[in-house]
């Protein structure tokens, strides 16, 4: 399994697992990123931070640290 941070631009992946604990995991889930959700990687900034994704019909920017907590397939 890979993390969302490792996915190149233009790919669609499915969320398999969220690592992290407490408020951080809750915040990611509140953004609509839950198990089984499809995520399309739109852009990655030149230094890799942030990652812009489309999830549930809207655009979302994630910090590299948050993207590392999202396991995808």
mmCIF file of the C-alpha atoms, coordinates in Angstrom:
data_MODEL
# 
_entry.id   MODEL 
# 
loop_
_atom_site.group_PDB 
_atom_site.id 
_atom_site.type_symbol 
_atom_site.label_atom_id 
_atom_site.label_alt_id 
_atom_site.label_comp_id 
_atom_site.label_asym_id 
_atom_site.label_entity_id 
_atom_site.label_seq_id 
_atom_site.pdbx_PDB_ins_code 
_atom_site.Cartn_x 
_atom_site.Cartn_y 
_atom_site.Cartn_z 
_atom_site.occupancy 
_atom_site.B_iso_or_equiv 
_atom_site.pdbx_formal_charge 
_atom_site.auth_seq_id 
_atom_site.auth_comp_id 
_atom_site.auth_asym_id 
_atom_site.auth_atom_id 
_atom_site.pdbx_PDB_model_num 
ATOM 1  C CA . UNK A 1 1  ? 0.000   0.000  0.000   1.00 0.00 ? 1  UNK A CA 1 
ATOM 2  C CA . UNK A 1 2  ? 1.167   3.521  -0.777  1.00 0.00 ? 2  UNK A CA 1 
ATOM 3  C CA . UNK A 1 3  ? 0.420   6.860  0.831   1.00 0.00 ? 3  UNK A CA 1 
ATOM 4  C CA . UNK A 1 4  ? -1.417  9.682  -0.924  1.00 0.00 ? 4  UNK A CA 1 
ATOM 5  C CA . UNK A 1 5  ? 1.820   11.681 -0.894  1.00 0.00 ? 5  UNK A CA 1 
ATOM 6  C CA . UNK A 1 6  ? 3.473   9.141  -3.242  1.00 0.00 ? 6  UNK A CA 1 
ATOM 7  C CA . UNK A 1 7  ? 0.770   9.287  -5.949  1.00 0.00 ? 7  UNK A CA 1 
ATOM 8  C CA . UNK A 1 8  ? 1.678   11.278 -9.095  1.00 0.00 ? 8  UNK A CA 1 
ATOM 9  C CA . UNK A 1 9  ? -0.598  13.914 -10.647 1.00 0.00 ? 9  UNK A CA 1 
ATOM 10 C CA . UNK A 1 10 ? -3.521  12.727 -12.734 1.00 0.00 ? 10 UNK A CA 1 
ATOM 11 C CA . UNK A 1 11 ? -4.203  9.467  -10.909 1.00 0.00 ? 11 UNK A CA 1 
ATOM 12 C CA . UNK A 1 12 ? -7.346  8.429  -9.087  1.00 0.00 ? 12 UNK A CA 1 
ATOM 13 C CA . UNK A 1 13 ? -6.932  6.219  -6.033  1.00 0.00 ? 13 UNK A CA 1 
ATOM 14 C CA . UNK A 1 14 ? -9.175  4.728  -3.354  1.00 0.00 ? 14 UNK A CA 1 
ATOM 15 C CA . UNK A 1 15 ? -8.601  5.392  0.350   1.00 0.00 ? 15 UNK A CA 1 
ATOM 16 C CA . UNK A 1 16 ? -7.899  2.133  2.197   1.00 0.00 ? 16 UNK A CA 1 
ATOM 17 C CA . UNK A 1 17 ? -6.849  3.278  5.669   1.00 0.00 ? 17 UNK A CA 1 
ATOM 18 C CA . UNK A 1 18 ? -6.173  6.386  7.734   1.00 0.00 ? 18 UNK A CA 1 
ATOM 19 C CA . UNK A 1 19 ? -3.267  6.333  10.130  1.00 0.00 ? 19 UNK A CA 1 
ATOM 20 C CA . UNK A 1 20 ? -2.747  9.006  12.768  1.00 0.00 ? 20 UNK A CA 1 
ATOM 21 C CA . UNK A 1 21 ? -4.646  9.512  15.970  1.00 0.00 ? 21 UNK A CA 1 
ATOM 22 C CA . UNK A 1 22 ? -7.170  11.732 17.685  1.00 0.00 ? 22 UNK A CA 1 
ATOM 23 C CA . UNK A 1 23 ? -7.777  15.232 16.369  1.00 0.00 ? 23 UNK A CA 1 
ATOM 24 C CA . UNK A 1 24 ? -5.589  14.840 13.274  1.00 0.00 ? 24 UNK A CA 1 
ATOM 25 C CA . UNK A 1 25 ? -7.427  11.731 12.068  1.00 0.00 ? 25 UNK A CA 1 
ATOM 26 C CA . UNK A 1 26 ? -10.770 13.355 12.918  1.00 0.00 ? 26 UNK A CA 1 
ATOM 27 C CA . UNK A 1 27 ? -9.859  16.467 10.861  1.00 0.00 ? 27 UNK A CA 1 
ATOM 28 C CA . UNK A 1 28 ? -8.977  14.336 7.821   1.00 0.00 ? 28 UNK A CA 1 
ATOM 29 C CA . UNK A 1 29 ? -12.261 12.460 8.141   1.00 0.00 ? 29 UNK A CA 1 
ATOM 30 C CA . UNK A 1 30 ? -14.178 15.741 8.524   1.00 0.00 ? 30 UNK A CA 1 
ATOM 31 C CA . UNK A 1 31 ? -12.727 16.831 5.156   1.00 0.00 ? 31 UNK A CA 1 
ATOM 32 C CA . UNK A 1 32 ? -14.530 13.883 3.552   1.00 0.00 ? 32 UNK A CA 1 
ATOM 33 C CA . UNK A 1 33 ? -11.565 11.540 3.271   1.00 0.00 ? 33 UNK A CA 1 
ATOM 34 C CA . UNK A 1 34 ? -12.821 8.225  4.615   1.00 0.00 ? 34 UNK A CA 1 
ATOM 35 C CA . UNK A 1 35 ? -12.230 4.559  3.744   1.00 0.00 ? 35 UNK A CA 1 
ATOM 36 C CA . UNK A 1 36 ? -13.543 3.722  0.267   1.00 0.00 ? 36 UNK A CA 1 
ATOM 37 C CA . UNK A 1 37 ? -13.553 7.315  -0.986  1.00 0.00 ? 37 UNK A CA 1 
ATOM 38 C CA . UNK A 1 38 ? -12.056 7.983  -4.415  1.00 0.00 ? 38 UNK A CA 1 
ATOM 39 C CA . UNK A 1 39 ? -9.441  10.735 -4.511  1.00 0.00 ? 39 UNK A CA 1 
ATOM 40 C CA . UNK A 1 40 ? -8.091  12.335 -7.705  1.00 0.00 ? 40 UNK A CA 1 
ATOM 41 C CA . UNK A 1 41 ? -4.634  13.934 -7.405  1.00 0.00 ? 41 UNK A CA 1 
ATOM 42 C CA . UNK A 1 42 ? -4.876  17.241 -9.289  1.00 0.00 ? 42 UNK A CA 1 
ATOM 43 C CA . UNK A 1 43 ? -1.570  18.983 -8.556  1.00 0.00 ? 43 UNK A CA 1 
ATOM 44 C CA . UNK A 1 44 ? 1.527   18.615 -6.454  1.00 0.00 ? 44 UNK A CA 1 
ATOM 45 C CA . UNK A 1 45 ? 3.475   21.763 -5.579  1.00 0.00 ? 45 UNK A CA 1 
ATOM 46 C CA . UNK A 1 46 ? 7.126   21.872 -6.761  1.00 0.00 ? 46 UNK A CA 1 
ATOM 47 C CA . UNK A 1 47 ? 8.484   20.980 -3.327  1.00 0.00 ? 47 UNK A CA 1 
ATOM 48 C CA . UNK A 1 48 ? 5.691   18.471 -2.695  1.00 0.00 ? 48 UNK A CA 1 
ATOM 49 C CA . UNK A 1 49 ? 3.763   20.609 -0.223  1.00 0.00 ? 49 UNK A CA 1 
ATOM 50 C CA . UNK A 1 50 ? 0.772   20.996 -0.529  1.00 0.00 ? 50 UNK A CA 1 
ATOM 51 C CA . UNK A 1 51 ? -0.947  18.305 -2.593  1.00 0.00 ? 51 UNK A CA 1 
ATOM 52 C CA . UNK A 1 52 ? -4.169  19.384 -4.294  1.00 0.00 ? 52 UNK A CA 1 
ATOM 53 C CA . UNK A 1 53 ? -6.816  16.676 -4.645  1.00 0.00 ? 53 UNK A CA 1 
ATOM 54 C CA . UNK A 1 54 ? -10.449 16.362 -5.710  1.00 0.00 ? 54 UNK A CA 1 
ATOM 55 C CA . UNK A 1 55 ? -12.628 14.452 -3.287  1.00 0.00 ? 55 UNK A CA 1 
ATOM 56 C CA . UNK A 1 56 ? -16.425 14.165 -3.223  1.00 0.00 ? 56 UNK A CA 1 
ATOM 57 C CA . UNK A 1 57 ? -16.796 16.883 -5.870  1.00 0.00 ? 57 UNK A CA 1 
ATOM 58 C CA . UNK A 1 58 ? -14.594 19.598 -4.383  1.00 0.00 ? 58 UNK A CA 1 
ATOM 59 C CA . UNK A 1 59 ? -10.929 20.602 -4.399  1.00 0.00 ? 59 UNK A CA 1 
ATOM 60 C CA . UNK A 1 60 ? -8.860  20.211 -1.279  1.00 0.00 ? 60 UNK A CA 1 
ATOM 61 C CA . UNK A 1 61 ? -5.247  21.084 -0.449  1.00 0.00 ? 61 UNK A CA 1 
ATOM 62 C CA . UNK A 1 62 ? -3.470  18.773 1.970   1.00 0.00 ? 62 UNK A CA 1 
ATOM 63 C CA . UNK A 1 63 ? -0.174  19.252 3.727   1.00 0.00 ? 63 UNK A CA 1 
ATOM 64 C CA . UNK A 1 64 ? 2.480   16.668 2.994   1.00 0.00 ? 64 UNK A CA 1 
ATOM 65 C CA . UNK A 1 65 ? 2.298   15.438 6.609   1.00 0.00 ? 65 UNK A CA 1 
ATOM 66 C CA . UNK A 1 66 ? -1.467  14.851 6.279   1.00 0.00 ? 66 UNK A CA 1 
ATOM 67 C CA . UNK A 1 67 ? -1.112  13.131 2.885   1.00 0.00 ? 67 UNK A CA 1 
ATOM 68 C CA . UNK A 1 68 ? 1.366   10.676 4.445   1.00 0.00 ? 68 UNK A CA 1 
ATOM 69 C CA . UNK A 1 69 ? -1.343  9.488  6.850   1.00 0.00 ? 69 UNK A CA 1 
ATOM 70 C CA . UNK A 1 70 ? -3.707  8.442  4.059   1.00 0.00 ? 70 UNK A CA 1 
ATOM 71 C CA . UNK A 1 71 ? -3.070  4.920  2.754   1.00 0.00 ? 71 UNK A CA 1 
ATOM 72 C CA . UNK A 1 72 ? -4.404  4.383  -0.778  1.00 0.00 ? 72 UNK A CA 1 
ATOM 73 C CA . UNK A 1 73 ? -4.614  1.718  -3.453  1.00 0.00 ? 73 UNK A CA 1 
# 
